[in-house]
């Protein structure tokens, strides 16, 4: 991704400092597409116009013949620009957090692989949406969709789909036969079950904790060290007094509503390979969890722009046959545990998996999790097939690391 350190300016463009550049990031409170960008029609591959006040893009974007990636999040678009549909090299488009209501039948790039429309106002997708057969990753959480077009069953390369936090009245059955769909999030829709009270989980106030150093930042919240002085009196016997706390923010994430993540975390029983919640935290809402020891590390890295839906691994990574078998066995046991609880994790990836030097696996991050016990038998079986496909990909990735 383009980062803040890659920021450019119109002044640099005008002076010729950016001649022949392949990547451009502009955030200068722009309300129209700067003509100066046309000086890069022959070289530009990545364009990031996020954080401006743009409402439209020119119809002749196809002049940027090498443009592969376009970000325009945090603007004021009310429709997806028509000019995108003629950009044959464009494979990744991101218009997160705009005001988009409409998507025309002709505005989608013909070879798009990755489409991000999180947190908009989209009520309907065009009937021909499924004609974009190269689509692999589709982010639609936080819109106003009431149904998905029937043609979506043509997306035979779609691997990851986020439709959480919409207005879907029924589970979209056309998803169940997609041959590569493996990572699905659908919580926060009218057809989903109501949240449970979780009265069996201890509830404490944030004021009872002393919060320390930040351990990580996720899409839904901040994870920090925390000291709970009352743990000896309140927590299960043998529980340490130092923990990790995840405090949820209130906005919609790429996976959906944080409150659905909280509900999922509290709905699953403990498992030896699961990062399990010990207590609910109120004011602000959060989860208290065991502090993961320092010797645990991520098994993989997130997908790249090229790999799209599949995890990446360093060239130095390797493991023995024995370690691989152990990791696969542990993850399979965990998936069976989730199936018994009728909970779809939705993000079963090596980059969400922690392992230590003894080969013990820990798994968490329920941001994309969805409960499905209220659905019919066929739908439940289909969701389990989707999650098992993610497990198959996990197995492929682990086995690819075995030392030859």
Secondary structure, DSSP 4 states (H G I P E B T S, - for coil): ---GGG-B-HHHHHHTTTTT-SEEEB-S--SS--GGGGGGTTT--EEE--SS------TTGGG-TT--EEE--SS--SB--GGGGG-TT--EEE--SS---B--TT-S-TT--EEE--SS------TTGGG-TT--EEE--SS--S---GGGGG-TT--EEE--SS--SS--GGGTT-TT--EEE--SSTTSPPPP--TTSEEEEGGGEEEEEEEEE-SSEEEEEEEETTHHHHSPTT--SEEEEEEEPSSB-SS-BHHHHHHHHHHSPP-TTB--EEEEEETTTEEEEEPPPTT-EESSB---TTTTTS-B--TT--B-HHHHHHHHHHHHHHHHHHHHTTEE-S---GGGEEE-TT--EEE---TT-EE-TTS-HHHHHHHHHHHHHHHHHHHHHHHHTB--
